[in-house]
């Protein structure tokens, strides 16, 4: 297995240019990140920052781009 294949095998989540618009309001724009096996991801932010919308988009519960 080459380096790129090994890296992809360790990736459990990959998000690229995620965007969410709700009622003509941009909630998330061009969000990209990767999570690899063994990493811990924390999502922090004030009320209304888009944390719940991010999770709903990742679960396919909200229309999104990216």
Residue, then its C-alpha position, 0 to 999 in steps of 0.5 A: x500500500x503506498x503512502x496516499x492509499x495508507x493515508x486514505x485508509x486511516x481517514x474516517x471523515x473528509x469534508x470539502x467545501x461544505x456549504x449550507x444556506x438556510x432561508x437565504x442566509x449563509x450558515x456554513x461556507x467553504x468548510x473543509x476538514x479531515x478526521x483520521x482514525x484515532x483523532x478526536x474532533x471537538x466542535x466549539x462555538x457560540x450559540x448560532x455559529x452553525x454547530x448543529x447545522x454542520x452535524x445535520x448536513x453531515x448526516x444528510x438531514x440538511x441540503x448542502x453543497x460540497 
